[in-house]
Amino acid sequence: MSEYRLLIDLHKQAERQGPGSDAATEKAIALAGLAPTTPLKIADIGCGTGAAALVLARRLNAQITAVDFLPDFLDVLAQRAERAGLSERITPLAGSMDSLPFADEEYDVLWSEGAIYNIGFARGIADWKRYLKPGGLLVVSEITWTTAERPPELQAHWMSEYPDIDLASVKIGQLEQSGYAPIGYFVLPPTCWLDNYYRPMQERFRDFLARHDDSAEARAIVAAEQREIELYEQYSAHYSYGVYIARKLG
C-alpha cells in the first residue's frame, strides 16, 4: 500500500486531522462576530472529517460547503453529519483547494482549520479572496512561530516540513497586503495538540500497524508522526497554530 493510502487509513477515523477543538472553533466564531441567527453561506476548505464543519452547522444558521480532496474523509463527514442531524446544512464536495469550483463573491465566510499549508498561506489567502463577498470573513489556522528565536533542531525540522512557517506579525502583514483587514488572532493551547490530536493518534498506532502487518512502510509513518509529537512535547513554547480572522476589503 502506498504512503498516501496508509496516511489516509491512519487518520480517516480520527475526529480531527490536525490540532484544534470545538472550543477554539467557537472562539473564532465569536471573534468573527458571526451571529447565530443570520443566514450565511460558508465554505470549509480542507474540512477533513468535519470537526469544524459540524460546529459551524450547530452554532450558526449556515449552509456549509465542506471541501476536501479525499473522498474517504468526506464519507466519514457525511456519516457524522447524518448522526448529528445536520446533513441538510452540510454539503460535502470532493475537490482541490487550489482549483475550487466556486463563483466570484459566492460566500459570506471562508473557513479553513489546519489545511491552508497545503498550498501555502500567502497563496491561499490571495487565491481564495475572489470567492468572498465584499466585507466577507476569512478564518484560517496556520502553523506559526510564537517566539522570535527557536532551537536549531526545531528550526531545521519545520524549514524542511513547511518553509512558509513564520511569525504572526508576518502572516498578519500578508493578510493586509492581500486586501484584508485583520480583526482577530489567537494561539491554540497545548490541549488542542496533545489531548485532541496527538494522544488519540498514538492510541491508533498499534491497530494501524497490525492492519498493515507491521510493514516497513507503516512503521516509517508511525516513526515520523512520533518524531513530530516528541518535537512538540519538547518545544511547544516556540510554535503552535495561530487562528487568523480577517475581513475582505471592498
C-alpha positions, 0 to 999 in steps of 0.5 A, spaced: 500 500 500 502 506 498 504 512 503 498 516 501 493 510 502 496 508 509 496 516 511 489 516 509 487 509 513 491 512 519 487 518 520 480 517 516 477 515 523 480 520 527 475 526 529 480 531 527 486 531 522 490 536 525 490 540 532 484 544 534 477 543 538 470 545 538 472 550 543 477 554 539 472 553 533 467 557 537 472 562 539 473 564 532 466 564 531 465 569 536 471 573 534 468 573 527 462 576 530 458 571 526 451 571 529 447 565 530 441 567 527 443 570 520 443 566 514 450 565 511 453 561 506 460 558 508 465 554 505 470 549 509 476 548 505 480 542 507 474 540 512 477 533 513 472 529 517 468 535 519 470 537 526 469 544 524 464 543 519 459 540 524 460 546 529 459 551 524 452 547 522 450 547 530 452 554 532 450 558 526 444 558 521 449 556 515 449 552 509 456 549 509 460 547 503 465 542 506 471 541 501 476 536 501 480 532 496 479 525 499 473 522 498 474 517 504 474 523 509 468 526 506 464 519 507 466 519 514 463 527 514 457 525 511 456 519 516 457 524 522 453 529 519 447 524 518 448 522 526 448 529 528 442 531 524 445 536 520 446 533 513 441 538 510 446 544 512 452 540 510 454 539 503 460 535 502 464 536 495 470 532 493 475 537 490 482 541 490 483 547 494 487 550 489 482 549 483 475 550 487 469 550 483 466 556 486 463 563 483 466 570 484 463 573 491 459 566 492 460 566 500 459 570 506 465 566 510 471 562 508 473 557 513 479 553 513 482 549 520 489 546 519 489 545 511 491 552 508 499 549 508 497 545 503 498 550 498 501 555 502 498 561 506 500 567 502 497 563 496 491 561 499 489 567 502 490 571 495 487 565 491 481 564 495 479 572 496 475 572 489 470 567 492 468 572 498 463 577 498 465 584 499 466 585 507 466 577 507 470 573 513 476 569 512 478 564 518 484 560 517 489 556 522 496 556 520 502 553 523 506 559 526 512 561 530 510 564 537 517 566 539 522 570 535 528 565 536 527 557 536 532 551 537 536 549 531 533 542 531 526 545 531 528 550 526 531 545 521 525 540 522 519 545 520 524 549 514 524 542 511 516 540 513 513 547 511 518 553 509 512 558 509 512 557 517 513 564 520 511 569 525 504 572 526 506 579 525 508 576 518 502 572 516 498 578 519 502 583 514 500 578 508 493 578 510 493 586 509 497 586 503 492 581 500 486 586 501 484 584 508 483 587 514 485 583 520 480 583 526 482 577 530 488 572 532 489 567 537 494 561 539 491 554 540 493 551 547 497 545 548 490 541 549 488 542 542 495 538 540 496 533 545 489 531 548 485 532 541 490 530 536 496 527 538 494 522 544 488 519 540 493 518 534 498 514 538 492 510 541 491 508 533 498 506 532 498 499 534 491 497 530 494 501 524 500 497 524 497 490 525 492 492 519 498 493 515 502 487 518 507 491 521 510 493 514 516 497 513 512 502 510 507 503 516 512 503 521 516 509 517 509 513 518 508 511 525 516 513 526 515 520 523 508 522 526 512 520 533 518 524 531 513 530 530 509 529 537 516 528 541 518 535 537 512 538 540 512 535 547 519 538 547 518 545 544 511 547 544 513 554 547 516 556 540 510 554 535 503 552 535 497 554 530 495 561 530 487 562 528 487 568 523 480 572 522 480 577 517 475 581 513 475 582 505 476 589 503 471 592 498 
